[in-house]
Amino acid sequence: MSGVSAVRRLLARARVHPVAYGLVLVLAAGLLTLAGPGGGTADAASACRGRPARTVSFATGELRLYRTRQYACALVLAKRPGAPRPMKVTLQPRGGRAAVVSGRWGRQAGPVTVHALNRCVRATASVSGRSTATGWILC
């Protein structure tokens, strides 16, 4: 509530000059519009650019693939976010080297992006020792 009290203090000072008072009101309305209610439950935007191309679910997570005209992107999400666990995601364009991200995360591993203009890609993902793999896709 410190933001509300700051606006109240500014309004109290600005009442001396009507122009300053109007400016403070417009500024406060703009800030409240940008900030919004703050209690939304919408999903976060993806870390990958492009259109969702494929989603592969497996026992402990979900592999998500995205595609733009020139690039392919992959990330893996844990089914039950929580304590950090071993996660890995790889993405390989046909005829190219695989891009790999591995480590310990609680929710998501990746994104991994490769140049895939006019090329098929294959992806693998693992969460807590359980994994999935695609064949050559997005051709």
Protein Blocks (a to p, Z undefined) as FASTA:
>chain_A
ZZmmmmmmmmmmmmmpmklmmmmmmmmmmmmmmnonolacbdcddfbecjdfbdcddfkl
ccdddddfkbccdddddfbgcdddddddddddehiacdddddddfkbgcdddddfehiac
dddddeehiacddddehZZ
